[in-house]
Structures are given as C-alpha cells and as structure tokens.
C-alpha cells in the first residue's frame, strides 16, 4: 500500500492526474461537437468511432508526455526532475495554474454531464415519435397506359413485402397507405401523423417499351425533410433488383440492424417473371373486392400467374386465399374449397417456406373449418415470426385467441393489427364488433363502428353492428333505424308491415317477425347461426339454443360462439356446453 501511495503522489506531482482531468473535459466537448454535426454535414456513421479511437491514442500520448516533461513557470518545457531533487516551494509554485485548470475542467465535465442527461431526457420523451416506422405511399403512374397502375401498385406491394420482415421497423400496411392515393393538399407530416409513422417513402413509376424509370424519395415526416432520393432507369427485367436496392437503402438510412435472414429476404425475388408478377397483382386487386365475381376473376389471374411461373409461391398463396374465403363465405362447397385451399397453401410453402400469407391461410382454415386449435395457433405464430409486420396475421390471430379464451393476448394482437393497418375497415370492424362489443364495452364499440362508417360508408356490416350496439345501449329508435337499413337491402321483407309491427308492438316483435322470414331461407351459409345470434340478442334463449343446435348439426356454426355475448345466458345450458365440447372448446 505504501508503494501504491507513493506512486499516486508521484502521478499528482508530475501532473499526470491533472492532465487526464483536463484532457477528459476537452475530449467530452469534442465528442459532443462531433455528435451534433454528424447528421447536418452528412458525415459517415463511423466518424464518431474514429474520433473516439484518436482521442484514446491522444490520452495515452498526453499521459506519457506529462510524466516525462513539465511546464516551467516562465514558459517552455523541461524534463521532470526526480522527486528527491524537487524543493517544496517549487512544487507549490508550479502547481497554481494547474489547480485552476483542473477546477475549471471539473466544472466543464459536470456541466456537460448535466446537459447530456437533460438532453437525453428530452430525446426519450420524443422517442415514441421518432421510432423506426414507415409508410410507403402509392407510387404515381406516369405512364400513358392506365393499366400500368397495377404494375406501380405491385412495386409498392413487393417493396412492403421485403421491408416488413425487419422486426425493429414498423411498416404500415398498403390498405392504410392506399387511402392517400389522391391526397390532395394533405402534407406529408399530416399523413405521417394519421398513420403514426416517422418516415414516408413516396415515388413514381414510368414504363416505356422494355424499360422502367422509378423515382423514390425517403422523407423525415416529422421535420418534412428529404433524407434520400434516387432515380432508377433500367431494363424492365431488372425491376426486382431495383426493389432490392431500395429496400436495403431504406434499412441503411433508418439504421436498422439486419440479421442474415433479413438481408436474404430483402434480396429475395419471389419471381423473376415480370408478366407473372403483373398477373399476381391483378389477382390481388380483384380478390380485395371481396365479392363473388371478384373472387372468380382473381382466381383466373392467379392461375395465369402460375402458368407463367410455376415456381411462384405467392401466386399459389393468393389462390389458396381465394378458395378459403369462397368456402367460408359459402360461394363454393365448404369441404371442397377447404381441401383445395390447404393443397395450394402447402404447395406455396413447398416452393417458398417463408410465406406468411400461406401460413395465415392455413391458420384461418384450421380455425373456421377444421376447429383444429393447436395447428391454427402454430400456423399464426409462424406467420408472425416470418413477417412481424403482416397485419392480417395479427388480425386473424387475435380472433383465434378470443375464440380459445386467451382474451388479453387477443387484445394485444388486434391492437398490433390496427397499429400496422389503422385505416383497415375489416380490422377496425373486428376491433369494434367482436372485441369491444363482446367484452361489454358498448360505447367503445360504437366509436369503432363510426370510424368504420367513415372508411366505408353504408357498408352492410355496419347496420348489423349498429342494431346490436344501440339495442345494448337501450336506444330503441336508433336500433330500429339500423334495422330498417337491413330490411331495405332485401326485397323479401315487407317494409310497410315491419313499420306497422314496430309502431304497434315495438322492436322485439319486429325482430322476431324478421327471424320467422329468415328461417325459411336455409340455403344461406351460417343462416341458422345468424338466427340463433339474433334470438340470443333479444333474450329468446330457448329459440337461440334450438337454432344453435341446427347450425351445429349442419356444421355451419361459427367458432365465435365461444365468446359471443348474446349466448352468455346459455353458458350453463347442457346443450350449449355439448356444442362447445364437440368443437374442442369445452372445459
């Protein structure tokens, strides 16, 4: 200890400690300055690391220099004398200036630390705003041929598919960004605020002959500053290489850390056949119409895409999606549609094991047709693992979790789906009508349905939701207005008769009258379940139970039975329990 004490005293005598203190203060100032000017001057990311290395080398040199040499009071340098040759008054005389410098350095260091803490606090307060989140707006079609708009939309889809696998990057779904195709005078910061993102990518596409010109620009939406812009003028066959370059550039500009798998995905071309790519995009366009004719047309395009490129996994997944929805919605035989959808989804995964779309289709089939809850869970988890930004997977998974009684997790995933696709009518409807409503949060449910109406005014689903919500809120007049919208859409109902029954006997009776008419139509898929649902709403529990059994016997019952608030009074009914057990949802 004595030697250590002597060494410490010698360090202080040779002013090494003071040099370190002053040097640290100066280094701190330099590092803060470099950190401030890096972005404005466009300095590379390694600039700060280089400065740190140079400062460390400088510190070592300064310490050695301080040990060997001393500054004379009258100026100049001299070799430091051994301690036994130095007089006490000389030590005191030479130390005065250094003491002042040391004290000032301490003050500077403390001030900078306090400033840095306050600055960090301010940054953390804004961290949620500056998160790594992006929306890709529809690319403008600059070609004279309007048909090239599908090609431009396809490029957006492909780009989103590439960057959406980056887990630390929140990527808004195209359904939401599509709302800003004709944005008018709406500014980029306003769009970003509505979508909840920090960055916006916008661009344009022009095709001429066998060439394509793509212009893109990445914008810091908070400050409305252009971060990066690039023009690509290439042969059409190189379009996928351009997409890969854009995706990698986005990841680099947003300082995302990519795994080797993510890098491979950014560079992965689902097809190299431009014609197949265009046909697939046309298929998705008609699939999104969610109509019988739309499905039929989409199937034709998906099949043509597969003919062009038999190894195009996404086209098989699109076709599987179509068969699945047609089977569930009753456009084709349920079992045949189910079998075809599974076959196609598995074929898609055989060609490309990293297709979240294919796993999501399988999860939906396992839930709504097979009642295979374990495999559904696995399929949805795999889809989200592959693509954490796939809003549809989170949406379907939330429904699966609600069905199987995992309600807290269900809320997390519907929230994630809305975060990724805030302007999706379907996801917002599920949030309001399935989640809030069935959890007894009727005011919140109504607010969501009103947002749905803003997104898709007078959609037929809205009137049904309004009827049920206003019924629960005790607002009979509004509930009846919603019922009239339902009756108006189908000529099978006599509106004058409905009005007379309502005025004479009230809403309950007119609903019962509607159910009698509906019960005559057994061709509609899930009709028996819908009748049971309505009887459950108005408290006709025995009738509700009878129709549930009919739906169960026809294998046309919805797994939403497990959380449907209209059947709450049936939870102790042995017939209701038997149906749940048959579906594997009992216990």
C-alpha positions in Angstrom: 0.0 0.0 0.0 2.9 2.3 0.8 4.3 1.9 -2.8 0.9 2.5 -4.3 0.5 5.6 -2.2 4.0 6.9 -3.3 3.1 6.1 -7.0 -0.1 8.1 -6.7 1.7 11.0 -5.1 4.2 10.9 -8.0 1.4 10.9 -10.5 0.0 14.0 -8.9 3.4 15.6 -8.7 4.1 15.0 -12.3 0.6 16.5 -13.0 -0.5 13.3 -14.9 -3.8 13.3 -12.9 -4.4 16.9 -13.8 -3.6 16.3 -17.5 -6.1 13.4 -17.5 -8.8 15.6 -16.0 -8.3 18.5 -18.4 -7.9 16.1 -21.3 -11.2 14.4 -20.4 -13.1 17.7 -20.3 -11.7 18.7 -23.7 -12.5 15.2 -25.2 -16.0 15.4 -23.9 -16.5 18.7 -25.6 -15.1 17.3 -28.9 -17.3 14.2 -28.8 -20.4 16.3 -28.2 -19.5 18.6 -31.1 -18.9 15.6 -33.5 -22.2 14.1 -32.4 -24.0 17.3 -33.2 -22.5 17.9 -36.6 -22.6 14.3 -37.9 -26.1 14.4 -39.4 -26.2 18.0 -40.7 -22.8 17.6 -42.5 -23.7 14.1 -43.8 -20.7 12.5 -42.1 -20.5 8.7 -42.2 -21.6 6.6 -39.2 -18.0 5.6 -38.4 -16.9 9.2 -37.8 -17.7 9.1 -34.1 -15.9 5.8 -33.6 -12.8 7.2 -35.4 -12.8 10.3 -33.2 -13.0 8.1 -30.0 -10.1 6.0 -31.2 -7.9 9.1 -31.9 -8.8 10.6 -28.5 -7.8 7.4 -26.7 -4.5 7.4 -28.5 -4.1 11.1 -27.7 -4.8 10.4 -24.0 -2.0 7.8 -23.8 0.5 10.2 -25.5 -0.5 13.1 -23.2 0.0 10.9 -20.1 3.4 9.8 -21.2 4.4 13.3 -22.2 3.2 14.7 -18.8 5.2 12.0 -16.9 8.4 13.0 -18.7 8.1 16.7 -19.2 6.9 19.7 -17.1 5.9 23.2 -17.9 8.2 25.9 -16.5 6.5 28.8 -14.7 8.2 31.3 -17.0 7.3 29.2 -20.1 8.8 26.4 -22.1 9.3 22.7 -21.2 11.9 20.9 -19.1 12.4 17.3 -18.2 10.6 16.5 -14.9 13.0 16.2 -12.0 13.0 13.2 -9.7 11.1 13.8 -6.5 14.1 13.8 -4.2 15.6 16.8 -6.2 12.5 19.0 -6.1 12.0 21.7 -3.4 8.7 22.1 -1.7 8.3 25.7 -2.8 8.9 24.8 -6.4 6.1 22.2 -6.2 3.7 24.8 -4.8 4.8 27.5 -7.3 4.3 25.3 -10.3 1.0 23.9 -9.2 -1.0 27.1 -9.1 -2.0 27.3 -12.8 -2.7 23.6 -13.0 -5.1 23.8 -10.0 -7.1 26.5 -11.7 -7.2 24.4 -14.9 -8.2 21.3 -13.0 -11.1 23.0 -11.2 -12.3 24.5 -14.4 -12.2 21.1 -16.1 -14.2 19.5 -13.3 -16.8 22.3 -13.7 -16.9 21.7 -17.5 -17.3 18.0 -17.1 -20.1 18.3 -14.6 -21.9 20.9 -16.7 -21.7 18.7 -19.8 -22.9 15.6 -17.9 -26.0 17.6 -16.6 -26.6 18.9 -20.1 -26.3 15.4 -21.6 -28.8 14.0 -19.1 -31.3 16.7 -19.8 -30.8 16.3 -23.5 -31.3 12.5 -23.2 -34.4 13.1 -21.2 -35.9 15.3 -23.9 -35.0 12.8 -26.5 -36.6 9.9 -24.6 -39.7 12.0 -24.3 -39.9 12.1 -28.0 -38.7 8.6 -28.7 -42.2 7.3 -29.5 -42.4 9.9 -32.2 -39.0 9.1 -33.6 -39.5 5.4 -33.7 -38.4 3.4 -36.8 -41.7 3.4 -38.6 -42.5 3.9 -42.2 -45.4 4.1 -44.7 -45.0 3.6 -48.4 -47.5 5.8 -50.3 -48.9 4.6 -53.6 -46.4 5.2 -56.4 -47.7 7.6 -59.1 -48.2 6.1 -62.5 -46.5 8.4 -65.0 -47.2 6.1 -68.0 -49.9 6.9 -70.5 -51.3 3.4 -70.2 -53.6 3.4 -67.1 -53.1 -0.4 -66.9 -49.6 0.3 -65.6 -51.1 1.5 -62.4 -51.4 -2.2 -61.4 -47.7 -2.5 -62.1 -46.9 0.5 -59.9 -49.1 -0.8 -57.1 -47.3 -4.2 -57.4 -44.0 -2.5 -56.9 -45.3 -1.0 -53.6 -46.6 -4.4 -52.5 -43.3 -6.0 -53.3 -41.3 -3.4 -51.5 -43.5 -3.6 -48.4 -43.2 -7.4 -48.5 -39.4 -7.0 -48.5 -39.0 -4.5 -45.7 -41.8 -5.8 -43.5 -39.6 -8.7 -42.2 -37.4 -6.2 -40.4 -38.6 -6.7 -36.8 -37.4 -3.4 -35.4 -39.1 -1.4 -38.2 -42.9 -0.8 -38.1 -44.3 -0.9 -41.6 -47.8 0.3 -42.3 -49.9 -2.0 -44.5 -50.8 -0.9 -48.0 -54.5 -0.9 -47.2 -54.0 2.2 -45.0 -51.4 4.0 -47.2 -53.8 3.4 -50.2 -56.1 5.9 -48.7 -53.7 8.7 -49.7 -53.5 7.9 -53.4 -55.4 11.1 -54.1 -54.2 13.0 -51.0 -54.9 16.5 -52.4 -53.2 19.2 -50.4 -52.6 17.0 -47.4 -49.0 17.4 -46.3 -46.5 14.6 -45.6 -46.4 15.4 -41.8 -50.2 15.3 -41.7 -50.3 11.9 -43.4 -47.5 10.6 -41.1 -49.4 11.7 -38.0 -52.6 10.0 -39.1 -50.7 6.7 -39.9 -48.5 7.0 -36.8 -45.1 6.9 -38.6 -41.9 8.9 -38.6 -40.9 8.3 -42.2 -42.7 8.3 -45.6 -41.5 6.8 -48.8 -43.1 8.1 -52.0 -42.3 7.6 -55.6 -43.4 7.4 -59.2 -43.1 4.8 -62.0 -43.0 5.1 -65.8 -42.8 2.3 -68.3 -41.7 2.8 -71.9 -41.1 -0.2 -74.0 -38.9 -2.7 -72.2 -37.6 -0.1 -69.7 -38.8 1.3 -66.5 -38.0 4.6 -64.7 -38.6 4.5 -60.9 -38.1 7.6 -58.8 -38.2 7.3 -55.0 -37.6 9.6 -52.0 -37.4 8.9 -48.3 -38.8 11.7 -46.2 -38.3 12.5 -42.5 -42.0 13.1 -41.9 -41.6 14.8 -38.6 -39.5 17.6 -40.0 -40.7 17.3 -43.6 -37.1 16.9 -44.7 -35.9 14.8 -47.6 -33.4 12.2 -46.4 -32.6 10.5 -49.6 -33.8 10.4 -53.2 -32.8 8.2 -56.1 -33.8 7.7 -59.8 -33.5 4.3 -61.4 -33.6 4.0 -65.2 -33.2 0.3 -66.0 -34.5 -2.5 -68.2 -37.8 -3.9 -67.1 -36.1 -7.3 -66.3 -34.1 -5.5 -63.6 -37.1 -4.2 -61.7 -36.7 -6.7 -58.9 -33.0 -5.8 -58.5 -34.1 -2.1 -58.1 -36.6 -3.2 -55.4 -33.9 -4.9 -53.5 -31.6 -1.9 -53.7 -34.4 0.4 -52.5 -35.2 -1.9 -49.6 -31.6 -2.1 -48.5 -31.2 1.6 -48.8 -34.2 2.2 -46.6 -32.9 -0.2 -43.9 -29.5 1.6 -44.0 -30.9 5.1 -43.8 -33.1 4.1 -40.8 -30.1 2.5 -39.1 -31.8 -0.9 -38.7 -29.8 -3.9 -37.7 -30.4 -6.7 -40.1 -30.0 -10.4 -39.5 -28.5 -12.6 -42.2 -32.1 -14.0 -42.8 -33.5 -10.5 -43.2 -30.7 -9.5 -45.6 -31.6 -12.6 -47.7 -35.3 -11.7 -47.6 -34.6 -8.1 -48.8 -32.8 -9.5 -51.8 -35.3 -12.4 -52.4 -37.3 -12.1 -55.6 -40.5 -14.1 -55.3 -40.5 -14.3 -59.1 -38.2 -13.1 -61.8 -41.0 -13.2 -64.3 -42.4 -9.7 -64.7 -45.6 -11.0 -66.5 -46.3 -13.4 -63.7 -45.7 -10.5 -61.2 -48.3 -8.3 -63.0 -50.8 -11.1 -63.2 -50.5 -11.8 -59.5 -51.1 -8.1 -58.7 -54.2 -8.1 -60.9 -55.4 -11.2 -58.9 -54.9 -9.4 -55.6 -56.8 -6.4 -56.9 -59.9 -8.4 -57.7 -59.5 -10.5 -54.6 -59.7 -7.4 -52.4 -63.2 -6.6 -53.8 -64.5 -9.4 -51.5 -67.3 -10.3 -53.9 -68.3 -13.5 -55.7 -67.4 -12.1 -59.1 -64.2 -10.6 -57.7 -63.1 -13.9 -56.4 -63.8 -15.7 -59.7 -61.8 -13.1 -61.6 -58.9 -13.2 -59.1 -58.7 -17.0 -59.5 -58.2 -16.6 -63.2 -55.4 -14.1 -62.7 -53.7 -16.3 -60.1 -53.9 -19.3 -62.3 -52.4 -17.4 -65.2 -49.6 -16.2 -63.0 -48.9 -19.8 -62.1 -48.9 -20.7 -65.8 -46.3 -18.0 -66.4 -44.1 -19.1 -63.4 -45.0 -22.5 -61.9 -42.5 -21.8 -59.1 -44.2 -18.5 -58.0 -45.2 -19.4 -54.4 -47.1 -16.1 -53.8 -49.5 -16.9 -56.6 -50.3 -20.3 -55.0 -50.9 -18.5 -51.7 -53.2 -16.0 -53.4 -55.2 -18.8 -55.0 -55.4 -20.6 -51.6 -56.6 -17.3 -50.1 -59.4 -17.1 -52.7 -60.6 -20.7 -52.2 -60.5 -20.3 -48.4 -62.7 -17.2 -48.4 -65.1 -18.6 -51.0 -65.5 -21.7 -48.9 -66.0 -19.8 -45.6 -68.5 -17.3 -47.2 -70.5 -20.0 -49.0 -69.6 -19.3 -52.6 -68.4 -22.8 -53.1 -68.8 -26.1 -51.3 -67.1 -25.7 -47.9 -65.2 -29.0 -47.8 -64.1 -28.9 -51.4 -62.9 -25.3 -51.0 -61.2 -26.2 -47.8 -59.3 -29.1 -49.4 -58.2 -27.0 -52.4 -57.1 -24.1 -50.2 -54.9 -26.4 -48.0 -53.4 -28.1 -51.0 -52.5 -24.8 -52.6 -51.1 -23.3 -49.3 -48.9 -26.3 -48.8 -47.7 -26.1 -52.4 -46.8 -22.4 -51.8 -44.8 -23.4 -48.7 -43.1 -26.2 -50.6 -41.9 -23.5 -53.1 -41.1 -20.9 -50.5 -41.1 -21.8 -46.8 -41.1 -18.2 -45.8 -44.5 -17.1 -46.9 -46.5 -15.6 -44.0 -49.5 -15.4 -46.3 -49.7 -19.2 -46.8 -49.4 -19.8 -43.0 -52.1 -17.3 -42.4 -54.5 -19.0 -44.8 -53.8 -22.4 -43.1 -54.4 -20.8 -39.7 -57.8 -19.5 -40.9 -58.8 -22.9 -42.3 -57.8 -24.7 -39.1 -59.9 -22.2 -37.1 -63.1 -21.8 -39.1 -63.4 -25.1 -40.9 -61.3 -27.8 -39.0 -61.6 -26.5 -35.4 -58.0 -27.6 -35.1 -57.0 -25.0 -32.5 -53.4 -26.3 -31.9 -52.4 -26.3 -35.6 -54.1 -22.9 -36.0 -52.0 -21.5 -33.1 -48.8 -22.8 -34.7 -49.6 -21.5 -38.1 -50.4 -18.0 -36.9 -47.3 -17.9 -34.7 -45.1 -19.0 -37.7 -46.7 -16.3 -39.9 -45.9 -13.6 -37.4 -42.4 -14.9 -36.8 -41.7 -14.7 -40.6 -43.4 -11.3 -41.0 -44.0 -9.4 -37.8 -45.5 -6.5 -39.8 -48.2 -8.6 -41.5 -51.4 -7.0 -40.1 -53.7 -9.8 -41.4 -51.8 -12.4 -39.4 -52.2 -10.4 -36.2 -55.9 -9.8 -37.0 -56.7 -13.4 -37.6 -54.6 -14.5 -34.6 -56.4 -12.1 -32.3 -59.7 -13.8 -33.4 -58.2 -17.2 -32.7 -57.0 -16.1 -29.3 -60.5 -14.7 -28.5 -62.1 -18.0 -29.6 -59.8 -20.1 -27.4 -60.3 -17.9 -24.3 -56.9 -16.0 -24.4 -58.6 -12.6 -24.2 -55.7 -10.5 -23.0 -53.4 -11.7 -25.8 -56.3 -11.2 -28.3 -56.4 -7.5 -27.4 -52.6 -7.2 -27.9 -52.8 -8.6 -31.4 -55.8 -6.7 -32.6 -54.0 -3.6 -31.3 -50.9 -4.6 -33.3 -53.0 -5.2 -36.4 -54.6 -1.7 -36.0 -51.2 -0.1 -35.4 -49.9 -1.7 -38.7 -53.1 -1.0 -40.6 -55.0 1.8 -38.9 -57.3 2.5 -41.8 -58.4 -1.0 -42.5 -62.2 -1.3 -42.5 -62.2 -5.0 -41.7 -59.7 -4.8 -38.8 -61.4 -1.8 -37.3 -64.8 -3.7 -37.6 -63.3 -6.7 -35.8 -62.0 -4.4 -33.1 -65.4 -2.8 -32.5 -67.9 -5.5 -33.2 -66.1 -8.6 -32.0 -63.7 -7.3 -29.3 -65.3 -4.3 -27.6 -68.9 -5.3 -28.1 -68.5 -8.9 -26.8 -66.5 -7.6 -23.9 -69.4 -5.4 -22.9 -67.7 -2.1 -23.9 -70.6 -0.8 -25.9 -69.7 2.9 -26.1 -66.2 2.0 -27.3 -67.7 -0.5 -29.8 -69.9 2.3 -31.2 -66.9 4.6 -31.6 -65.1 2.0 -33.6 -68.1 1.3 -35.9 -68.5 5.0 -36.5 -64.9 5.0 -37.7 -65.7 2.1 -39.9 -68.5 4.1 -41.5 -66.0 6.9 -42.3 -63.8 4.4 -44.0 -66.6 2.6 -45.9 -69.9 4.4 -45.7 -73.0 2.3 -45.6 -71.2 -1.0 -45.7 -73.9 -3.7 -44.9 -71.9 -4.9 -41.9 -72.3 -1.5 -40.2 -76.1 -1.6 -39.9 -75.9 -5.0 -38.2 -73.4 -3.8 -35.7 -75.4 -0.6 -35.0 -78.6 -2.6 -34.4 -76.8 -4.7 -31.8 -74.9 -1.9 -30.1 -77.9 0.5 -29.9 -80.0 -2.4 -28.6 -77.5 -2.9 -25.8 -77.4 0.9 -25.1 -81.2 0.9 -24.8 -81.6 3.3 -27.7 -84.5 1.6 -29.4 -85.2 4.3 -32.0 -81.7 4.2 -33.3 -81.7 0.4 -33.2 -84.8 0.4 -35.3 -83.3 2.8 -37.8 -80.4 0.4 -38.2 -82.8 -2.5 -38.6 -84.6 -0.6 -41.4 -81.3 -0.3 -43.3 -81.0 -4.1 -43.1 -84.6 -4.6 -44.3 -84.2 -2.1 -47.1 -81.5 -4.2 -48.7 -83.6 -7.3 -49.3 -87.0 -7.3 -51.2 -88.1 -10.4 -49.2 -89.1 -8.0 -46.3 -92.4 -6.0 -46.5 -91.3 -2.6 -45.1 -94.8 -1.4 -44.5 -95.6 -4.5 -42.5 -92.4 -4.0 -40.5 -93.3 -0.4 -39.7 -96.8 -1.3 -38.6 -95.5 -4.1 -36.3 -92.9 -1.7 -34.8 -95.4 1.0 -34.1 -97.9 -1.4 -32.5 -95.6 -3.9 -30.6 -92.1 -2.5 -30.5 -88.6 -3.6 -31.7 -88.6 -7.0 -30.1 -91.6 -8.2 -32.1 -90.5 -6.8 -35.4 -87.1 -8.6 -35.0 -89.0 -11.8 -34.2 -91.1 -11.2 -37.3 -87.8 -10.9 -39.3 -86.5 -14.1 -37.8 -89.5 -16.0 -39.0 -88.9 -14.9 -42.5 -85.2 -15.6 -42.3 -85.8 -19.1 -41.0 -87.4 -20.0 -44.4 -84.1 -19.4 -46.2 -81.9 -22.3 -45.3 -79.6 -22.0 -48.3 -77.5 -19.1 -47.0 -74.4 -20.2 -45.3 -74.4 -19.6 -41.5 -78.1 -18.5 -41.7 -79.0 -20.8 -38.8 -76.2 -19.4 -36.7 -77.2 -15.8 -37.5 -80.8 -16.5 -36.5 -79.6 -18.0 -33.2 -77.4 -15.0 -32.7 -80.3 -12.6 -33.1 -82.6 -14.6 -30.8 -79.8 -14.5 -28.2 -79.6 -10.7 -28.6 -83.3 -10.2 -27.7 -83.2 -12.7 -24.9 -85.1 -15.6 -26.6 -82.8 -18.1 -25.1 -84.6 -21.3 -25.9 -85.1 -20.3 -29.6 -81.4 -19.3 -29.7 -80.4 -22.7 -28.3 -82.6 -24.5 -30.8 -81.1 -22.7 -33.8 -77.5 -23.2 -32.4 -78.1 -26.9 -32.5 -79.4 -26.7 -36.0 -76.3 -24.8 -37.0 -74.1 -27.3 -35.3 -75.8 -30.3 -37.0 -75.2 -28.6 -40.4 -71.6 -27.9 -39.4 -72.4 -24.2 -40.1 -71.7 -22.8 -36.7 -69.2 -20.1 -36.1 -66.4 -20.6 -33.5 -67.2 -17.1 -32.3 -69.9 -19.0 -30.3 -67.3 -19.3 -27.5 -67.2 -15.5 -26.8 -70.4 -14.2 -28.3 -72.1 -12.0 -25.6 -75.6 -13.0 -27.0 -75.1 -16.5 -25.7 -73.9 -15.5 -22.2 -77.1 -16.8 -20.6 -76.6 -20.2 -22.2 -73.2 -20.9 -20.6 -74.7 -23.3 -18.1 -77.0 -24.9 -20.6 -76.0 -28.6 -21.2 -76.9 -28.4 -24.9 -74.6 -25.3 -25.3 -71.8 -27.0 -23.3 -72.1 -30.1 -25.5 -71.6 -28.0 -28.7 -68.5 -26.4 -27.2 -67.1 -29.8 -26.3 -67.8 -31.1 -29.8 -65.8 -28.1 -31.2 -62.9 -28.8 -28.7 -63.7 -25.6 -26.8 -65.1 -27.0 -23.6 -63.5 -27.1 -20.2 
